């Protein structure tokens, strides 16, 4: 095996250090830019709230600056992240800048990484520290910034918080109980697998663990030869059918109690004619015919095939008929705001061109799209502007003149497109001949 020259190894080490410095400097510049965006309007607590225009809101803790309520939309679109993630990011920056000045300075000097500083700011906000208490915490810890390991510094911070805010430790525990949840999401890599997360009472979690273990052992006794982890995953799914779980715990299986679920399948011409092709299931993602066979063999499914046609439904009323609503949800799949991954089902349908009583056929598929409430308010306040040149294609313009094109295939950031390129793409969209990418 060839041995690399010493000078090459040294160059690689220096490049590694340089890349770390560049990444840290980029994080610092992003943090500063977010702080400057938030400070564009010098909002104060005496500003009057306007229910139509942009309002001043506080997303951070005590002592943090106010921002315009639609700023997270701008940041989300530029960074191609969710509005929720953008809100959290801005919140962390404002908390750090307004409540932890020594830590803010340490981050700007490159002594502490931004993500570490955000952890401390989040901890102080979690226990509802006042501005004075946060400043005290910041001043006490400042001699340690960059001098001890970050996990050790966080342990010191928790100890100090227990001293300055002892009454809020119990409050935080009560709030933690109120934040219990169970969530699931289908894997983007393999749609026949869904991941499950839960935040439970410790007692309930232990009881669930014991039941899952008992069911996994029962499956093994009945001849299931899969690894224990696979049997445990199957056992948790079996708990969705209590009668079957009881039968298993009593030493026998009974598949009569398999649950029934409803699945929407988006079929292509090739799939319908039997020539192959991919099927997109609304809750399961893209599937091939063989996977459907597997699913049908193990699950009781109510299948609703969805065949897309070119006919555009339209009515004169403001109210949206159920059939039209279903058509639009199946067409768009997700919210039509740039880069949003929020499922369309359950969202409000917005009239792209605002509804005016007396004008015929305003409620039609080519004038509707699913939006979350905050995005809808930003559009109503004329902060964000949107056009729908053809059904399912949305052109957005932000308050800071950023442009995006959203289709069921995804989002295109038009920032680097020339006016001529935008005009050509718009013309293609208007004619219904547009391709999903540039030209």
Secondary structure, DSSP 8 states (H G I E B T S, - for coil): -----HHHHHHHHHHHHHHHHHHHHHHHHHHHHHHHHHTTT---TT----SSS--EE--SSTT---EETTHHHHHHHHHT--HHHHHHHHHHHHHHHHH-HHHHHHHHTTSS-HHHHHHHHHHHHHTT--HHHHHHHHHHHGGGTTTS-HHHHHHHHHHHHHHHTHHHHHHHHHHHHHT-EEEEEE-SS-TT-EEEEEE--HHHHHHHHHHHHHHHHHHHHTT--S-HHHHHHHHHHHTTSHHHHHHHHTT---GGG--EEEEEEE--HHHHHTS---EEETTTEEE-HHHHHHHHHH-EEEEEEE---S---EESSSS--HHHHHHHHHHH-B-SSTT---BSTTSEEEESS---TT-TT-EEGGGEEEE-HHHHHHHHTTSSEEEEEETTEEEEE-TT--EEEEETTEEEE-TT--HHHHHHHHHHHHHT---SS--
